[in-house]
């Protein structure tokens, strides 16, 4: 069983995966490789002069994998309660998790089909988003959401930050205490 399964490998999902894996949580990212960021040119991401969307996505995945996050290219089709956790079904199998983070960008179909509450979108061209609280929790216990599908601005810097925020909240819940990850310069 995974501690955290993340659906979506774009900036929100992979940012969540970096924090989750770096904290020592067994982390899986299910990614259908259709991130809208893969069509972007980015010049407004703090700390990055300019980068292609495909490079930004690839670097994020590399960072998460460096800390032990696993990636599988597949399409999630459902999330359901099972035993002590959740089962994420895909077109090619299923995965057990204690917590799930939905970071599916502009798409909410898997969440909607799984009974997660959907509300009208707040961004241009975003018809629906998931209803979440300030921590990123949805109406389904153990299911969280981050990024554009959770109603934040679809700019990569914002969705990446939201993914990190939600992951920290999930890690904190798993640990039973507030999680903080601060790196220091290495001599």
N, CA, C and O of each residue as an XYZ file, in Angstrom:
748
protein
N       0.851     -1.183      0.000
C       0.000      0.000      0.000
C       0.893      1.241      0.000
O       1.882      1.324      0.728
N       0.510      2.194     -0.838
C       1.220      3.471     -0.881
C       0.680      4.383      0.213
O      -0.495      4.307      0.574
N       1.545      5.245      0.737
C       1.074      6.271      1.656
C       0.247      7.288      0.890
O      -0.826      7.702      1.328
N       0.782      7.689     -0.289
C       0.125      8.720     -1.089
C       0.179      8.324     -2.560
O       1.249      8.039     -3.097
N      -0.974      8.308     -3.199
C      -1.049      8.163     -4.648
C      -1.512      9.507     -5.196
O      -2.501     10.075     -4.734
N      -0.787     10.001     -6.181
C      -1.097     11.281     -6.802
C      -1.548     11.009     -8.224
O      -0.870     10.311     -8.978
N      -2.685     11.558     -8.584
C      -3.179     11.411     -9.953
C      -2.840     12.700    -10.687
O      -3.427     13.747    -10.415
N      -1.898     12.623    -11.615
C      -1.452     13.773    -12.389
C       0.007     14.085    -12.124
O       0.417     14.216    -10.971
N       0.800     14.206    -13.194
C       2.239     14.437    -13.054
C       2.707     15.781    -13.555
O       3.891     15.957    -13.841
N       1.783     16.750    -13.668
C       2.182     18.103    -14.054
C       2.780     18.839    -12.864
O       3.179     18.203    -11.889
N       2.851     20.173    -12.923
C       3.477     20.923    -11.835
C       2.862     20.674    -10.452
O       3.607     20.541     -9.481
N       1.540     20.606    -10.330
C       0.929     20.365     -9.014
C       1.231     18.955     -8.526
O       1.644     18.770     -7.381
N       1.032     17.970     -9.376
C       1.241     16.577     -8.978
C       2.684     16.245     -8.669
O       2.975     15.596     -7.664
N       3.593     16.687     -9.529
C       5.000     16.366     -9.286
C       5.574     17.169     -8.124
O       6.450     16.677     -7.413
N       5.102     18.388     -7.919
C       5.525     19.139     -6.745
C       5.065     18.424     -5.475
O       5.827     18.311     -4.515
N       3.833     17.946     -5.468
C       3.342     17.160     -4.331
C       4.205     15.913     -4.145
O       4.526     15.539     -3.017
N       4.577     15.275     -5.244
C       5.389     14.057     -5.175
C       6.774     14.333     -4.613
O       7.313     13.510     -3.873
N       7.360     15.478     -4.952
C       8.675     15.828     -4.402
C       8.600     15.860     -2.884
O       9.411     15.227     -2.207
N       7.631     16.595     -2.343
C       7.512     16.713     -0.894
C       7.162     15.372     -0.255
O       7.728     15.012      0.777
N       6.244     14.638     -0.853
C       5.811     13.361     -0.283
C       6.968     12.366     -0.235
O       7.230     11.764      0.806
N       7.649     12.195     -1.344
C       8.745     11.225     -1.393
C       9.911     11.663     -0.509
O      10.511     10.842      0.185
N      10.228     12.949     -0.534
C      11.351     13.452      0.268
C      11.075     13.270      1.758
O      12.009     13.134      2.548
N       9.811     13.268      2.143
C       9.462     13.077      3.560
C       9.513     11.603      3.969
O       9.297     11.271      5.135
N       9.798     10.729      3.014
C       9.879      9.304      3.311
C       8.587      8.539      3.096
O       8.504      7.355      3.422
N       7.579      9.202      2.550
C       6.301      8.518      2.292
C       6.396      7.730      0.986
O       6.945      8.210     -0.006
N       5.859      6.527      1.006
C       5.807      5.712     -0.207
C       4.824      6.385     -1.157
O       3.629      6.475     -0.874
N       5.347      6.856     -2.293
C       4.597      7.746     -3.182
C       4.538      7.195     -4.600
O       5.547      6.758     -5.152
N       3.340      7.222     -5.182
C       3.141      6.838     -6.574
C       2.418      7.961     -7.287
O       1.461      8.531     -6.762
N       2.883      8.277     -8.496
C       2.203      9.241     -9.364
C       1.671      8.490    -10.567
O       2.427      7.830    -11.279
N       0.373      8.591    -10.795
C      -0.257      8.021    -11.990
C      -0.449      9.178    -12.956
O      -1.193     10.116    -12.673
N       0.222      9.109    -14.092
C       0.225     10.227    -15.026
C      -0.157      9.749    -16.423
O       0.417      8.791    -16.942
N      -1.134     10.430    -17.028
C      -1.541     10.050    -18.386
C      -0.740     10.777    -19.463
O      -1.025     10.625    -20.651
N       0.255     11.562    -19.063
C       1.168     12.276    -19.960
C       0.442     13.279    -20.852
O       0.860     13.509    -21.987
N      -0.641     13.879    -20.354
C      -1.398     14.852    -21.135
C      -1.451     16.228    -20.466
O      -2.387     16.992    -20.699
N      -0.461     16.546    -19.643
C      -0.435     17.832    -18.953
C      -0.492     18.987    -19.940
O       0.271     19.016    -20.906
N      -1.392     19.938    -19.706
C      -1.487     21.123    -20.556
C      -0.183     21.915    -20.517
O       0.113     22.659    -21.453
N       0.598     21.767    -19.453
C       1.891     22.449    -19.342
C       2.841     22.005    -20.445
O       3.761     22.742    -20.801
N       2.635     20.827    -20.981
C       3.515     20.339    -22.048
C       3.367     21.143    -23.337
O       4.126     20.944    -24.285
N       2.380     22.062    -23.374
C       2.207     22.945    -24.537
C       2.634     24.372    -24.222
O       2.434     25.269    -25.041
N       3.216     24.596    -23.055
C       3.475     25.960    -22.580
C       4.910     26.420    -22.825
O       5.840     25.621    -22.929
N       5.046     27.731    -22.912
C       6.334     28.414    -22.831
C       6.251     29.225    -21.547
O       5.308     29.995    -21.369
N       7.226     29.068    -20.642
C       7.118     29.652    -19.312
C       8.235     30.668    -19.075
O       9.418     30.334    -19.131
N       7.836     31.916    -18.809
C       8.791     32.969    -18.442
C       8.362     33.677    -17.159
O       8.945     34.698    -16.794
N       7.359     33.154    -16.478
C       6.858     33.805    -15.264
C       6.914     32.882    -14.053
O       6.103     33.006    -13.136
N       7.868     31.960    -14.050
C       8.034     31.008    -12.953
C       9.238     31.457    -12.144
O      10.364     31.430    -12.642
N       9.014     31.871    -10.904
C      10.083     32.371    -10.048
C      11.292     31.432    -10.057
O      11.144     30.218     -9.921
N      12.479     32.002    -10.216
C      13.708     31.227    -10.169
C      14.087     30.573    -11.483
O      15.128     29.923    -11.573
N      13.255     30.735    -12.503
C      13.530     30.156    -13.813
C      13.439     31.279    -14.840
O      12.390     31.910    -14.971
N      14.516     31.535    -15.564
C      14.495     32.634    -16.540
C      13.482     32.358    -17.646
O      12.663     33.217    -17.974
N      13.539     31.175    -18.209
C      12.581     30.738    -19.231
C      12.771     29.243    -19.421
O      13.872     28.718    -19.259
N      11.688     28.567    -19.767
C      11.751     27.118    -19.931
C      10.545     26.662    -20.738
O       9.482     27.281    -20.684
N      10.712     25.601    -21.469
C       9.560     25.029    -22.167
C       8.739     24.232    -21.160
O       9.273     23.700    -20.187
N       7.459     24.160    -21.404
C       6.593     23.357    -20.549
C       7.049     21.906    -20.460
O       7.101     21.349    -19.363
N       7.388     21.268    -21.614
C       7.857     19.880    -21.527
C       9.098     19.724    -20.642
O       9.210     18.747    -19.902
N      10.032     20.684    -20.713
C      11.220     20.602    -19.858
C      10.856     20.791    -18.392
O      11.392     20.093    -17.531
N       9.952     21.725    -18.091
C       9.526     21.954    -16.713
C       8.897     20.688    -16.131
O       9.196     20.306    -15.000
N       8.031     20.044    -16.902
C       7.387     18.807    -16.456
C       8.433     17.710    -16.253
O       8.402     17.004    -15.245
N       9.351     17.564    -17.197
C      10.374     16.514    -17.100
C      11.271     16.723    -15.879
O      11.581     15.766    -15.169
N      11.686     17.959    -15.630
C      12.541     18.245    -14.476
C      11.794     17.955    -13.176
O      12.367     17.389    -12.245
N      10.525     18.337    -13.109
C       9.738     18.050    -11.904
C       9.645     16.564    -11.628
O       9.773     16.135    -10.481
N       9.424     15.778    -12.664
C       9.353     14.325    -12.500
C      10.705     13.763    -12.050
O      10.757     12.877    -11.197
N      11.799     14.280    -12.625
C      13.135     13.834    -12.227
C      13.403     14.141    -10.762
O      13.959     13.313    -10.040
N      13.002     15.343    -10.319
C      13.210     15.711     -8.919
C      12.457     14.759     -7.991
O      13.014     14.290     -6.999
N      11.213     14.476     -8.304
C      10.413     13.587     -7.456
C      10.989     12.172     -7.454
O      11.064     11.532     -6.405
N      11.391     11.688     -8.619
C      11.972     10.345     -8.720
C      13.281     10.251     -7.928
O      13.583      9.210     -7.345
N      14.053     11.339     -7.908
C      15.308     11.376     -7.139
C      15.059     11.038     -5.670
O      15.895     10.407     -5.023
N      13.913     11.457     -5.150
C      13.588     11.206     -3.738
C      12.805      9.914     -3.537
O      12.437      9.588     -2.409
N      12.546      9.173     -4.612
C      11.910      7.870     -4.490
C      10.479      7.767     -4.974
O       9.875      6.699     -4.873
N       9.919      8.852     -5.500
C       8.560      8.748     -6.047
C       8.571      7.823     -7.258
O       9.482      7.868     -8.085
N       7.558      6.998     -7.345
C       7.400      6.115     -8.497
C       6.398      6.755     -9.460
O       5.448      7.413     -9.035
N       6.620      6.557    -10.743
C       5.705      7.055    -11.775
C       5.229      5.886    -12.613
O       5.997      4.982    -12.939
N       3.953      5.916    -12.957
C       3.398      4.958    -13.891
C       2.576      5.754    -14.903
O       1.773      6.609    -14.532
N       2.790      5.459    -16.187
C       1.994      6.130    -17.211
C       0.736      5.301    -17.435
O       0.788      4.182    -17.945
N      -0.397      5.882    -17.039
C      -1.675      5.192    -17.108
C      -2.760      6.245    -16.920
O      -2.470      7.389    -16.570
N      -3.992      5.861    -17.150
C      -5.112      6.774    -16.944
C      -5.938      6.287    -15.772
O      -6.460      5.172    -15.790
N      -6.058      7.132    -14.741
C      -6.901      6.797    -13.595
C      -8.361      6.838    -14.035
O      -8.774      7.735    -14.770
N      -9.134      5.859    -13.576
C     -10.549      5.787    -13.955
C     -11.495      5.872    -12.766
O     -12.694      6.083    -12.951
N     -10.977      5.710    -11.542
C     -11.841      5.786    -10.378
C     -11.074      5.753     -9.075
O      -9.943      5.271     -9.003
N     -11.726      6.283     -8.036
C     -11.194      6.272     -6.672
C     -12.320      5.745     -5.791
O     -13.442      6.249     -5.845
N     -12.022      4.733     -4.979
C     -13.064      4.158     -4.124
C     -12.486      3.795     -2.767
O     -11.306      3.464     -2.651
N     -13.333      3.861     -1.733
C     -12.940      3.412     -0.400
C     -12.708      1.913     -0.443
O     -13.441      1.182     -1.110
N     -11.681      1.455      0.272
C     -11.434      0.020      0.373
C     -10.671     -0.252      1.654
O      -9.590      0.295      1.867
N     -11.219     -1.079      2.488
C     -10.551     -1.423      3.737
C     -10.161     -0.197      4.537
O     -11.008      0.627      4.879
N      -8.885     -0.081      4.832
C      -8.362      1.026      5.622
C      -7.960      2.221      4.762
O      -7.468      3.218      5.290
N      -8.158      2.141      3.460
C      -7.701      3.224      2.598
C      -8.559      3.416      1.379
O      -9.788      3.372      1.436
N      -7.880      3.630      0.276
C      -8.536      3.919     -0.994
C      -7.909      3.070     -2.088
O      -6.741      2.692     -2.006
N      -8.700      2.776     -3.109
C      -8.192      2.102     -4.294
C      -8.342      3.055     -5.470
O      -9.422      3.589     -5.725
N      -7.246      3.258     -6.178
C      -7.279      4.038     -7.407
C      -7.237      3.039     -8.553
O      -6.255      2.318     -8.727
N      -8.312      3.004     -9.331
C      -8.379      2.123    -10.495
C      -7.854      2.874    -11.702
O      -8.046      4.082    -11.837
N      -7.185      2.132    -12.580
C      -6.676      2.701    -13.823
C      -7.094      1.806    -14.979
O      -7.694      0.750    -14.774
N      -6.777      2.227    -16.173
C      -7.092      1.400    -17.346
C      -6.330      0.082    -17.327
O      -6.736     -0.878    -17.982
N      -5.217      0.027    -16.572
C      -4.354     -1.162    -16.593
C      -4.150     -1.828    -15.241
O      -3.276     -2.686    -15.109
N      -4.938     -1.454    -14.228
C      -4.758     -2.070    -12.921
C      -5.338     -1.212    -11.821
O      -6.216     -0.381    -12.055
N      -4.830     -1.428    -10.603
C      -5.293     -0.625     -9.472
C      -4.183     -0.520     -8.440
O      -3.256     -1.329     -8.408
N      -4.306      0.513     -7.586
C      -3.293      0.809     -6.577
C      -3.987      1.179     -5.280
O      -4.986      1.899     -5.283
N      -3.450      0.682     -4.161
C      -3.988      0.961     -2.840
C      -3.217      2.124     -2.219
O      -2.001      2.228     -2.378
N      -3.936      2.996     -1.512
C      -3.296      4.157     -0.899
C      -3.987      4.537      0.395
O      -5.177      4.284      0.579
N      -3.219      5.153      1.296
C      -3.804      5.737      2.496
C      -4.475      7.059      2.152
O      -5.536      7.382      2.685
N      -3.848      7.827      1.251
C      -4.378      9.117      0.806
C      -4.162      9.252     -0.694
O      -3.223      8.687     -1.256
N      -5.047     10.010     -1.333
C      -4.946     10.291     -2.762
C      -4.992     11.804     -2.946
O      -5.801     12.497     -2.330
N      -4.104     12.301     -3.807
C      -4.145     13.706     -4.205
C      -4.509     13.748     -5.685
O      -3.796     13.200     -6.525
N      -5.620     14.401     -5.992
C      -6.057     14.573     -7.372
C      -5.451     15.882     -7.875
O      -5.753     16.957     -7.356
N      -4.591     15.778     -8.893
C      -3.920     16.941     -9.478
C      -4.011     16.821    -10.995
O      -2.999     16.761    -11.694
N      -5.233     16.790    -11.482
C      -5.509     16.467    -12.887
C      -5.687     17.693    -13.774
O      -6.264     17.593    -14.857
N      -5.208     18.828    -13.335
C      -5.252     20.023    -14.170
C      -6.662     20.441    -14.507
O      -7.485     20.651    -13.616
N      -6.943     20.561    -15.787
C      -8.237     21.049    -16.262
C      -9.324     19.970    -16.250
O     -10.494     20.267    -16.492
N      -8.945     18.736    -15.973
C      -9.888     17.623    -16.063
C     -10.353     17.178    -14.672
O      -9.541     17.023    -13.760
N     -11.642     16.979    -14.522
C     -12.186     16.506    -13.243
C     -13.000     15.224    -13.405
O     -13.704     14.816    -12.481
N     -12.909     14.589    -14.567
C     -13.763     13.437    -14.849
C     -13.573     12.285    -13.872
O     -14.564     11.721    -13.409
N     -12.337     11.914    -13.539
C     -12.123     10.790    -12.616
C     -12.649     11.136    -11.226
O     -13.218     10.276    -10.554
N     -12.471     12.360    -10.793
C     -12.976     12.781     -9.479
C     -14.497     12.798     -9.458
O     -15.123     12.295     -8.525
N     -15.079     13.377    -10.488
C     -16.536     13.467    -10.579
C     -17.163     12.074    -10.588
O     -18.179     11.840     -9.933
N     -16.550     11.144    -11.339
C     -17.058      9.772    -11.410
C     -16.892      9.030    -10.083
O     -17.531      8.003     -9.858
N     -16.030      9.555     -9.207
C     -15.742      8.904     -7.928
C     -16.507      9.516     -6.760
O     -16.246      9.182     -5.605
N     -17.455     10.417     -7.055
C     -18.282     11.000     -6.014
C     -17.683     12.211     -5.324
O     -18.165     12.627     -4.270
N     -16.654     12.772     -5.897
C     -16.047     13.971     -5.322
C     -16.846     15.175     -5.808
O     -17.156     15.290     -6.994
N     -17.174     16.069     -4.878
C     -18.026     17.208     -5.201
C     -17.334     18.167     -6.164
O     -16.184     18.560     -5.969
N     -18.074     18.527     -7.207
C     -17.579     19.419     -8.257
C     -18.417     20.688     -8.233
O     -19.630     20.646     -8.027
N     -17.743     21.823     -8.447
C     -18.419     23.119     -8.499
C     -17.975     23.856     -9.754
O     -17.018     23.433    -10.403
N     -18.649     24.950    -10.112
C     -18.222     25.706    -11.296
C     -16.798     26.242    -11.146
O     -16.375     26.623    -10.055
N     -16.069     26.262    -12.263
C     -14.700     26.756    -12.269
C     -14.621     28.252    -12.053
O     -15.602     28.972    -12.234
N     -13.444     28.710    -11.663
C     -13.218     30.126    -11.389
C     -12.259     30.764    -12.385
O     -12.184     31.991    -12.448
N     -11.535     29.986    -13.153
C     -10.574     30.478    -14.143
C     -11.224     30.472    -15.527
O     -12.130     29.680    -15.785
N     -10.765     31.348    -16.409
C     -11.252     31.283    -17.790
C     -10.968     29.896    -18.391
O      -9.896     29.334    -18.170
N     -11.892     29.369    -19.121
C     -11.794     28.075    -19.814
C     -11.783     26.865    -18.884
O     -11.571     25.744    -19.346
N     -12.006     27.066    -17.590
C     -12.062     25.946    -16.644
C     -13.515     25.816    -16.202
O     -13.980     26.577    -15.354
N     -14.230     24.851    -16.776
C     -15.666     24.719    -16.523
C     -15.976     24.233    -15.121
O     -16.905     24.729    -14.484
N     -15.195     23.252    -14.623
C     -15.487     22.648    -13.324
C     -14.202     22.491    -12.535
O     -13.124     22.291    -13.094
N     -14.346     22.589    -11.204
C     -13.253     22.310    -10.285
C     -13.786     21.469     -9.139
O     -14.998     21.313     -8.990
N     -12.901     20.935     -8.341
C     -13.315     20.168     -7.176
C     -13.490     21.106     -5.994
O     -12.717     22.046     -5.810
N     -14.498     20.843     -5.207
C     -14.718     21.643     -4.007
C     -13.755     21.146     -2.931
O     -13.815     19.987     -2.519
N     -12.866     22.035     -2.482
C     -11.884     21.683     -1.466
C     -11.904     22.710     -0.342
O     -12.336     23.848     -0.528
N     -11.429     22.289      0.830
C     -11.263     23.252      1.918
C      -9.880     23.901      1.789
O      -9.149     23.613      0.841
N      -9.524     24.758      2.720
C      -8.258     25.495      2.634
C      -7.038     24.582      2.644
O      -5.984     24.961      2.133
N      -7.160     23.395      3.214
C      -6.047     22.448      3.264
C      -5.939     21.610      1.993
O      -4.908     20.984      1.744
N      -7.015     21.599      1.182
C      -7.028     20.786     -0.025
C      -7.877     19.531      0.080
O      -7.895     18.719     -0.844
N      -8.582     19.361      1.196
C      -9.436     18.177      1.380
C     -10.693     18.282      0.518
O     -11.258     19.363      0.357
N     -11.120     17.156     -0.028
C     -12.396     17.080     -0.740
C     -13.444     16.526      0.223
O     -13.165     16.329      1.405
N     -14.634     16.280     -0.280
C     -15.708     15.698      0.526
C     -15.537     14.205      0.779
O     -16.294     13.630      1.561
N     -14.572     13.567      0.143
C     -14.323     12.139      0.340
C     -13.111     11.994      1.257
O     -12.022     12.466      0.929
N     -13.295     11.356      2.385
C     -12.224     11.199      3.366
C     -10.994     10.550      2.734
O     -11.090      9.496      2.106
N      -9.843     11.191      2.908
C      -8.592     10.667      2.367
C      -8.279     11.144      0.968
O      -7.187     10.881      0.463
N      -9.204     11.842      0.322
C      -8.963     12.355     -1.031
C      -8.794     13.865     -0.957
O      -9.639     14.577     -0.415
N      -7.702     14.329     -1.502
C      -7.310     15.731     -1.502
C      -7.194     16.185     -2.956
O      -7.208     15.357     -3.867
N      -7.083     17.478     -3.174
C      -6.891     17.969     -4.532
C      -5.968     19.178     -4.519
O      -5.953     19.961     -3.569
N      -5.191     19.314     -5.607
C      -4.239     20.418     -5.731
C      -4.179     20.900     -7.168
O      -4.411     20.139     -8.108
N      -3.866     22.172     -7.320
C      -3.645     22.734     -8.647
C      -4.913     23.263     -9.280
O      -5.877     23.602     -8.594
N      -4.897     23.329    -10.587
C      -6.004     23.912    -11.347
C      -7.327     23.242    -11.023
O      -8.338     23.928    -10.877
N      -7.348     21.911    -10.906
C      -8.611     21.207    -10.616
C      -9.127     21.515     -9.222
O     -10.278     21.215     -8.907
N      -8.278     22.120     -8.372
C      -8.706     22.517     -7.029
C      -9.044     24.005     -6.970
O      -9.289     24.556     -5.897
N      -9.055     24.644     -8.139
C      -9.511     26.025     -8.201
C      -8.459     27.103     -8.123
O      -8.800     28.284     -8.051
N      -7.175     26.735     -8.134
C      -6.152     27.780     -8.122
C      -5.799     28.172     -9.552
O      -6.064     27.429    -10.497
N      -5.202     29.343     -9.693
C      -4.800     29.838    -11.005
C      -3.924     28.811    -11.719
O      -3.082     28.167    -11.093
N      -4.120     28.662    -13.009
C      -3.392     27.613    -13.715
C      -1.959     27.971    -14.079
O      -1.325     27.227    -14.827
N      -1.426     29.076    -13.581
C      -0.011     29.395    -13.784
C       0.845     28.348    -13.071
O       0.542     27.956    -11.945
N       1.907     27.900    -13.725
C       2.698     26.786    -13.180
C       3.256     27.071    -11.800
O       3.317     26.166    -10.968
N       3.659     28.290    -11.534
C       4.212     28.618    -10.218
C       3.152     28.464     -9.131
O       3.460     28.059     -8.011
N       1.913     28.785     -9.462
C       0.821     28.695     -8.491
C       0.415     27.241     -8.279
O       0.223     26.809     -7.142
N       0.283     26.489     -9.361
C      -0.130     25.088     -9.202
C       0.954     24.273     -8.510
O       0.643     23.397     -7.704
N       2.218     24.547     -8.811
C       3.310     23.839     -8.133
C       3.283     24.136     -6.637
O       3.434     23.230     -5.817
N       3.091     25.399     -6.285
C       3.013     25.764     -4.870
C       1.839     25.107     -4.179
O       1.949     24.669     -3.034
N       0.703     25.038     -4.879
C      -0.470     24.398     -4.287
C      -0.230     22.906     -4.085
O      -0.643     22.341     -3.072
N       0.433     22.269     -5.041
C       0.771     20.853     -4.878
C       1.634     20.623     -3.654
O       1.417     19.676     -2.899
N       2.629     21.506     -3.457
C       3.493     21.401     -2.278
C       2.686     21.592     -1.004
O       2.845     20.840     -0.042
N       1.813     22.605     -0.999
C       0.994     22.897      0.187
C       0.125     21.701      0.566
O       0.070     21.306      1.730
N      -0.542     21.140     -0.411
C      -1.440     20.017     -0.124
C      -0.630     18.806      0.339
O      -1.038     18.112      1.271
N       0.503     18.547     -0.294
C       1.335     17.418      0.130
C       1.786     17.593      1.578
O       1.755     16.638      2.354
N       2.201     18.795      1.946
C       2.615     19.055      3.327
C       1.452     18.782      4.284
O       1.658     18.243      5.372
N       0.245     19.149      3.887
C      -0.925     18.883      4.739
C      -1.201     17.388      4.868
O      -1.554     16.918      5.950
N      -1.046     16.641      3.786
C      -1.252     15.187      3.840
C      -0.161     14.542      4.703
O      -0.457     13.703      5.554
N       1.087     14.931      4.484
C       2.205     14.390      5.273
C       1.976     14.688      6.754
O       2.177     13.821      7.605
N       1.559     15.905      7.055
C       1.295     16.290      8.448
C       0.216     15.403      9.063
O       0.333     14.985     10.215
N      -0.827     15.119      8.299
C      -1.889     14.244      8.804
C      -1.363     12.831      9.039
O      -1.665     12.214     10.060
N      -0.582     12.323      8.098
C      -0.011     10.985      8.273
C       0.918     10.923      9.484
O       0.926      9.931     10.212
N       1.702     11.984      9.700
C       2.667     12.010     10.798
C       2.022     12.315     12.151
O       2.583     11.979     13.194
N       0.855     12.945     12.139
C       0.231     13.360     13.377
C       0.855     14.617     13.972
O       0.599     14.957     15.127
N       1.672     15.305     13.183
C       2.316     16.556     13.604
C       2.663     17.344     12.349
O       2.852     16.767     11.278
N       2.746     18.663     12.484
C       3.034     19.522     11.333
C       4.390     19.179     10.745
O       5.393     19.137     11.457
N       4.416     18.933      9.441
C       5.636     18.594      8.716
C       6.259     19.854      8.143
O       5.567     20.699      7.575
N       7.559     19.971      8.294
C       8.311     21.085      7.732
C       9.536     20.511      7.037
O      10.201     19.628      7.579
N       9.836     21.002      5.845
C      11.003     20.545      5.085
C      11.799     21.780      4.662
O      11.420     22.485      3.727
N      12.891     22.027      5.351
C      13.775     23.148      4.995
C      15.165     22.588      4.722
O      15.790     21.989      5.597
N      15.635     22.790      3.511
C      17.009     22.407      3.182
C      17.933     23.566      3.537
O      17.505     24.719      3.578
N      19.197     23.254      3.792
C      20.202     24.283      4.052
C      21.341     24.111      3.055
O      21.545     23.030      2.504
N      22.068     25.182      2.837
C      23.212     25.118      1.927
C      24.195     24.072      2.402
O      24.448     23.930      3.598
N      24.746     23.339      1.445
C      25.748     22.332      1.768
C      27.121     22.946      1.587
O      27.379     23.627      0.595
N      27.989     22.709      2.536
C      29.337     23.302      2.479
C      30.217     22.599      1.499
O      31.378     22.973      1.333
